[in-house]
Amino acid sequence: MPANRNALIRYKTIDACLRNRYRKWTLEDLIEKVSEAMYEYEGMDKGISRRTIQADLQMMRSDKLGYFAPIIVVDKKYYTYEDPTYSITQTPLTELDLQRMNEAVEVLRQFKGFSHFQQLTDVIQKLEGHVYAAKHHQQTVIDFEKNENLRGLSFLETLYQAVVQQKAVSMTYQSFRAKEANQFTFHVWWLKEYKNRWFAVGIKNQLSEVLHLALDRIIECSIDDDKPFRANEHLQPEAFYQHVIGVTVSPNQRPRRVRLWVAAAHAPYLETKPLHSSQVTLERQQEGVVIELFVQLNFELEKEILGFGEIIKVLSPDALRKRIQQRLKKGAENYE
């Protein structure tokens, strides 16, 4: 069993490298990455031999494990997948796999009615959908929103392990506004997803400001065992995002009562899918309804309001009303 587990770790590490098309991978690069993974997960510090990685590549190419990985060598030096969408994690399920997944779904469904397991609902639905599709050779019944081409997703596992193991990471990052990339130590406290975009949340170097670093702006990221981890001692994600839409949180900004008028034809949509958990309906008119939110005035709030165009009007606060008015006017000028 340990040998099988070690081989799986090697295969998954090689797969993650070859899926990262923003870097060219030599055989030496793959050896280095796999050696790091074996040390991190199994404590093996003797490294991996060149022959082992070459054998792994041949095994992944073959049909013995059902991978049939389309591994090619570019310029007689760099390894990559010929099909940019390929991954060994997308191999077809066997009948035994389906049986075990179906059993897992049945077990998980037992907990759907308990409050502690409500967050499992989406996971259960995904498993049910995939098992049904595989069994009946049909398309998945439930199609969840996803963006598989989003950059930076290959760093999710490293960042997740950094949170779980409470380890600092060495990161090379370039924001949209920066002309050059910046390298620094980052202490990840949790991972945040908003509208299919992932963020690493934590603090940088010795600073105290909580930052949201978008994974699609990360260039390099690796565990740094040489730097002590600065743990999160007081912040809870639920409380941290309590008064915001999105991920832009201003510690020194108090939430405001935002009142919006919504056209009658579209009011049912916003009432059944609130903009924020604080949303309440204050007034019903023939032409529309007035709703109120208790949130910080941030970029994501403005973006949500602007996304509804003419069917929403900001009633208060006045600063937000003027800001939306200016942005709509500027937008209209682009079509003149």
C-alpha positions as CSV (number, residue, x, y, z in Angstrom):
1,M,0.0,0.0,0.0
2,P,2.7,2.6,0.8
3,A,4.4,2.0,-2.6
4,N,1.0,2.5,-4.3
5,R,0.4,5.7,-2.3
6,N,3.9,7.0,-3.2
7,A,3.3,6.3,-6.9
8,L,0.0,8.1,-6.7
9,I,1.6,11.2,-5.1
10,R,4.2,11.2,-7.9
11,Y,1.6,10.9,-10.7
12,K,-0.5,13.7,-9.2
13,T,2.5,15.9,-8.8
14,I,3.6,15.3,-12.4
15,D,0.0,15.9,-13.6
16,A,-0.2,19.2,-11.8
17,C,3.1,20.3,-13.4
18,L,2.1,19.4,-16.9
19,R,-1.2,21.1,-16.5
20,N,0.6,24.3,-15.6
21,R,1.3,25.7,-19.1
22,Y,2.7,28.9,-17.9
23,R,6.0,27.2,-17.2
24,K,8.2,24.9,-19.3
25,W,9.0,21.6,-17.5
26,T,12.3,19.8,-18.0
27,L,12.9,16.3,-16.6
28,E,15.0,17.9,-13.8
29,D,12.2,20.3,-13.0
30,L,9.8,17.3,-12.6
31,I,12.3,15.5,-10.4
32,E,12.6,18.5,-8.2
33,K,8.9,19.0,-7.8
34,V,8.2,15.3,-7.1
35,S,11.0,15.2,-4.6
36,E,9.5,18.2,-2.8
37,A,6.0,16.5,-2.8
38,M,7.4,13.2,-1.4
39,Y,9.2,15.1,1.4
40,E,6.1,17.2,2.2
41,Y,3.6,14.3,2.2
42,E,5.7,11.3,3.2
43,G,8.8,12.8,4.9
44,M,11.1,11.2,2.3
45,D,14.3,13.3,2.0
46,K,16.4,11.2,-0.2
47,G,14.9,12.6,-3.4
48,I,13.6,10.8,-6.5
49,S,15.8,9.3,-9.1
50,R,15.7,10.2,-12.8
51,R,14.8,6.6,-13.7
52,T,11.8,6.7,-11.4
53,I,10.3,9.8,-13.1
54,Q,11.0,8.4,-16.5
55,A,9.2,5.2,-15.6
56,D,6.3,7.3,-14.1
57,L,6.0,9.2,-17.4
58,Q,5.8,5.9,-19.3
59,M,3.2,4.5,-16.9
60,M,1.1,7.6,-17.3
61,R,1.3,7.3,-21.1
62,S,0.3,3.7,-21.1
63,D,-3.1,2.0,-20.6
64,K,-2.1,0.0,-17.5
65,L,-3.8,2.6,-15.2
66,G,-6.2,3.8,-17.8
67,Y,-4.6,7.2,-18.1
68,F,-3.4,7.2,-21.7
69,A,-1.8,10.6,-20.9
70,P,-0.8,12.6,-24.0
71,I,2.6,13.5,-22.8
72,I,4.9,15.0,-25.4
73,V,8.4,16.4,-25.4
74,V,8.8,19.9,-27.0
75,D,12.2,21.0,-28.4
76,K,13.6,17.6,-27.2
77,K,13.6,19.1,-23.7
78,Y,10.3,20.3,-22.2
79,Y,7.5,18.0,-21.1
80,T,3.8,18.9,-21.5
81,Y,0.4,17.6,-22.4
82,E,-0.4,17.7,-26.1
83,D,-4.1,18.3,-25.1
84,P,-4.2,21.4,-22.8
85,T,-7.4,20.2,-21.2
86,Y,-6.1,16.7,-20.2
87,S,-5.7,15.6,-16.6
88,I,-5.3,12.2,-15.0
89,T,-8.1,13.2,-12.6
90,Q,-10.6,13.1,-15.5
91,T,-10.1,9.4,-16.4
92,P,-13.3,7.4,-16.9
93,L,-14.8,5.7,-13.8
94,T,-14.8,1.9,-13.5
95,E,-17.9,-0.1,-12.4
96,L,-16.2,-0.5,-9.0
97,D,-15.6,3.2,-8.8
98,L,-19.3,3.9,-9.6
99,Q,-20.5,1.4,-7.0
100,R,-18.3,3.0,-4.3
101,M,-19.3,6.5,-5.2
102,N,-23.0,5.5,-5.2
103,E,-22.5,4.1,-1.7
104,A,-20.8,7.3,-0.6
105,V,-23.7,9.4,-2.0
106,E,-26.2,7.3,-0.1
107,V,-24.2,7.8,3.2
108,L,-23.9,11.5,2.6
109,R,-27.6,11.9,1.9
110,Q,-28.3,10.7,5.4
111,F,-26.9,13.9,6.8
112,K,-28.7,16.4,4.4
113,G,-31.3,17.2,7.0
114,F,-28.9,18.1,9.8
115,S,-27.8,21.7,10.2
116,H,-24.2,20.8,10.7
117,F,-24.0,19.2,7.3
118,Q,-26.0,21.7,5.2
119,Q,-22.8,22.8,3.4
120,L,-22.5,19.2,2.0
121,T,-25.7,19.7,-0.1
122,D,-23.8,21.0,-3.2
123,V,-21.2,18.2,-2.9
124,I,-23.9,15.6,-2.7
125,Q,-25.7,17.0,-5.7
126,K,-22.5,17.0,-7.7
127,L,-21.8,13.4,-6.8
128,E,-25.3,12.3,-7.6
129,G,-25.2,14.0,-10.9
130,H,-21.8,12.5,-12.0
131,V,-22.7,9.0,-10.8
132,Y,-26.1,9.2,-12.7
133,A,-24.4,10.4,-15.8
134,A,-21.7,7.8,-15.7
135,K,-24.1,4.9,-15.1
136,H,-26.5,5.9,-17.9
137,H,-23.9,7.2,-20.3
138,Q,-25.6,10.6,-20.3
139,Q,-24.7,14.1,-19.8
140,T,-24.6,15.3,-16.1
141,V,-28.1,16.2,-14.9
142,I,-26.9,19.2,-12.9
143,D,-24.5,21.7,-14.5
144,F,-22.6,23.8,-11.9
145,E,-21.0,27.1,-12.8
146,K,-17.3,26.7,-13.4
147,N,-14.3,28.3,-15.1
148,E,-11.8,25.6,-15.8
149,N,-9.5,28.0,-17.8
150,L,-9.1,30.4,-14.8
151,R,-5.4,30.9,-14.1
152,G,-3.9,30.1,-10.8
153,L,-6.0,27.1,-9.9
154,S,-2.9,24.9,-9.8
155,F,-1.9,26.8,-6.7
156,L,-5.0,25.8,-4.7
157,E,-3.5,22.6,-3.3
158,T,-0.3,24.3,-2.1
159,L,-2.3,27.1,-0.5
160,Y,-4.7,24.7,1.1
161,Q,-1.9,22.7,2.6
162,A,-0.3,25.9,3.9
163,V,-3.5,26.7,5.8
164,V,-4.0,23.2,7.1
165,Q,-0.3,22.7,8.1
166,Q,0.0,26.4,9.2
167,K,3.1,27.1,7.1
168,A,4.2,30.3,5.5
169,V,4.5,30.5,1.7
170,S,7.0,32.2,-0.6
171,M,5.0,34.0,-3.2
172,T,5.7,35.9,-6.4
173,Y,2.7,38.1,-7.1
174,Q,1.7,40.8,-9.6
175,S,-1.4,42.8,-9.1
176,F,-3.3,44.3,-12.0
177,R,-1.9,47.8,-11.2
178,A,1.7,46.7,-10.6
179,K,4.2,47.1,-13.4
180,E,6.5,44.3,-12.0
181,A,6.0,41.2,-9.9
182,N,6.8,41.3,-6.2
183,Q,8.2,38.4,-4.1
184,F,7.3,38.2,-0.4
185,T,6.4,35.8,2.4
186,F,2.6,35.3,2.8
187,H,0.7,33.7,5.7
188,V,-2.5,32.2,4.4
189,W,-5.4,32.1,6.9
190,W,-8.1,30.8,4.7
191,L,-9.2,30.5,1.0
192,K,-12.1,32.5,-0.3
193,E,-14.2,31.9,-3.5
194,Y,-16.3,34.7,-5.0
195,K,-18.1,34.3,-8.3
196,N,-15.8,31.5,-9.5
197,R,-12.6,33.4,-8.6
198,W,-10.3,32.2,-5.8
199,F,-8.4,34.3,-3.2
200,A,-5.8,33.6,-0.6
201,V,-6.6,35.5,2.5
202,G,-3.9,36.4,5.0
203,I,-1.1,38.8,5.9
204,K,2.1,39.7,4.1
205,N,5.6,39.6,5.7
206,Q,5.4,41.4,9.1
207,L,2.4,43.6,8.2
208,S,-1.0,43.3,9.9
209,E,-3.4,44.3,7.1
210,V,-5.5,41.4,5.9
211,L,-5.1,41.0,2.1
212,H,-7.0,39.1,-0.6
213,L,-4.6,37.8,-3.2
214,A,-6.3,36.6,-6.4
215,L,-4.9,33.2,-7.5
216,D,-5.0,34.3,-11.1
217,R,-2.3,36.9,-10.3
218,I,0.1,34.5,-8.6
219,I,3.2,33.7,-10.6
220,E,5.0,31.3,-8.2
221,C,3.9,29.9,-4.8
222,S,5.6,27.3,-2.6
223,I,5.7,26.3,1.1
224,D,8.5,28.1,3.0
225,D,9.7,25.9,5.9
226,D,12.3,28.5,6.9
227,K,9.9,31.2,7.9
228,P,7.7,30.9,11.0
229,F,4.0,31.0,10.4
230,R,2.0,33.9,11.8
231,A,-1.3,32.3,12.9
232,N,-4.8,33.8,12.8
233,E,-5.7,34.3,16.4
234,H,-9.0,36.2,16.3
235,L,-10.6,36.5,12.8
236,Q,-13.5,34.2,11.7
237,P,-14.4,34.3,8.0
238,E,-18.2,34.4,8.7
239,A,-17.8,37.5,10.9
240,F,-15.2,39.1,8.6
241,Y,-17.5,39.1,5.6
242,Q,-20.7,39.7,7.6
243,H,-21.3,43.2,6.2
244,V,-19.9,43.0,2.7
245,I,-20.8,41.8,-0.7
246,G,-17.7,40.1,-2.3
247,V,-14.2,40.3,-0.8
248,T,-13.4,44.0,-0.4
249,V,-13.5,44.5,3.4
250,S,-12.5,47.8,5.0
251,P,-11.8,47.3,8.7
252,N,-12.3,51.1,9.4
253,Q,-15.5,51.5,7.4
254,R,-18.8,51.0,9.2
255,P,-21.7,49.3,7.3
256,R,-24.4,51.6,5.9
257,R,-28.1,51.2,5.3
258,V,-28.5,51.1,1.5
259,R,-32.0,51.6,0.1
260,L,-32.7,50.5,-3.4
261,W,-35.8,50.9,-5.6
262,V,-36.5,47.8,-7.7
263,A,-38.8,47.8,-10.7
264,A,-41.9,45.7,-10.1
265,A,-41.3,43.3,-12.9
266,H,-37.9,42.3,-11.5
267,A,-38.7,42.5,-7.8
268,P,-39.5,38.8,-7.4
269,Y,-36.0,37.9,-8.7
270,L,-34.2,40.0,-6.1
271,E,-36.6,39.0,-3.3
272,T,-35.9,35.3,-4.0
273,K,-32.2,35.8,-4.6
274,P,-31.1,38.6,-2.2
275,L,-28.1,40.7,-2.9
276,H,-27.0,40.1,0.8
277,S,-28.1,38.3,3.8
278,S,-29.2,41.5,5.5
279,Q,-31.7,42.4,2.7
280,V,-35.2,43.2,3.8
281,T,-38.2,44.6,1.9
282,L,-39.4,48.0,3.3
283,E,-42.2,49.1,1.0
284,R,-44.3,47.7,-1.9
285,Q,-45.5,50.1,-4.6
286,Q,-47.3,49.5,-7.8
287,E,-44.2,50.5,-9.8
288,G,-41.7,48.6,-7.7
289,V,-40.5,47.7,-4.2
290,V,-38.0,49.3,-1.8
291,I,-35.4,47.0,-0.3
292,E,-32.7,47.8,2.3
293,L,-29.2,46.3,2.8
294,F,-26.8,46.8,5.7
295,V,-23.4,46.6,4.1
296,Q,-20.2,48.4,3.5
297,L,-20.0,50.6,0.4
298,N,-17.5,48.7,-1.7
299,F,-16.6,47.9,-5.3
300,E,-18.6,44.7,-5.4
301,L,-21.8,46.5,-4.2
302,E,-21.4,49.0,-7.0
303,K,-20.8,46.3,-9.5
304,E,-24.0,44.4,-8.4
305,I,-26.1,47.5,-8.7
306,L,-24.7,48.5,-12.1
307,G,-25.3,45.0,-13.3
308,F,-29.0,45.5,-13.0
309,G,-29.0,48.6,-15.2
310,E,-32.2,50.6,-15.3
311,I,-34.3,48.2,-13.1
312,I,-32.6,49.4,-9.9
313,K,-32.3,53.0,-8.5
314,V,-30.2,53.9,-5.4
315,L,-32.3,55.9,-3.0
316,S,-29.7,56.3,-0.2
317,P,-27.1,57.0,1.0
318,D,-26.5,60.0,-1.2
319,A,-22.8,59.3,-1.7
320,L,-23.6,55.9,-3.3
321,R,-26.4,57.4,-5.3
322,K,-24.1,60.0,-6.9
323,R,-21.4,57.5,-7.5
324,I,-23.7,55.2,-9.4
325,Q,-25.2,58.1,-11.3
326,Q,-21.7,59.2,-12.4
327,R,-20.7,55.7,-13.5
328,L,-23.9,55.2,-15.5
329,K,-23.5,58.6,-17.1
330,K,-19.9,57.8,-18.1
331,G,-21.0,54.4,-19.5
332,A,-23.7,56.1,-21.6
333,E,-21.2,58.5,-23.0
334,N,-19.2,55.6,-24.3
335,Y,-22.1,54.9,-26.7
336,E,-22.5,58.5,-28.0
